């Protein structure tokens, strides 16, 4: 083997080495963080990239939205009610360099921040606030967690409290309270209906008292309605009886 052939073989080996160890493909949903001799050399865009072998090292950081489920946590609310809550956190890396350099494991760190913030915020809230003001609490959780993760290049977009598990005794108490509230509303509605009915009957009596012919017209209308039913027995009422009814209502004696 002559020297020229040997040089060609060495050059080919170098090219193969450079291609094998220098070419990197960064996917669309990744950011390629390059460290050169341990120092940050930049973030490569998606596509075909080349690094210097043995000098550069590339770390690929995902930039897609990650769904983080916070396991159910037992805590005590501000009004001393023991509950279990779980939540879901949506976050994504917006700065791959910070996510690699500023924190060892940004996913685990975000999970721990979400867990401690959930316990802290919900522990400062009452049970009524937790059940009735869920949107406000979710926004507060997202804001606090995002403040902690921002230096890591992580953006928390949404935090949702999923389920609130109450003790069985508390569930029975709330069910009894809701039932009592429904009964109270039903009684109020019935009382309002009876009041309106009595008021309407009083107005009708005043109209009949002021207009005696109205009583006769009403009598004839009632007779017509009763005659539509073939099984009804109609007893005629004399005008004397009507006059007595008019006197009972306070009318003048004919």
Secondary structure, 3 states (H helix, E strand, C coil): CCHHHHHHHHHHHHHHHHHHHHEEEECCCEEEEEEECCEEEEEECCEEEECCCCCEEEEEEECCCEEEEEEEEEEECCCCCEEEEEEEEEEEECCHHHHHHCCCCHHHHHHHHHHHHHHHHHHCCCHHHHHHCHHHHHHHHHHHHHHHHHHHCEEEEEEEEEEEEECHHHHHHHHHHHHHHHHHHHHHHHHHHHHHHHHHHHHHHHHHHHCHHHHHHHHHHHHHHHHCCCCCCCCCCCHHHHHHHHHHCCCCCC
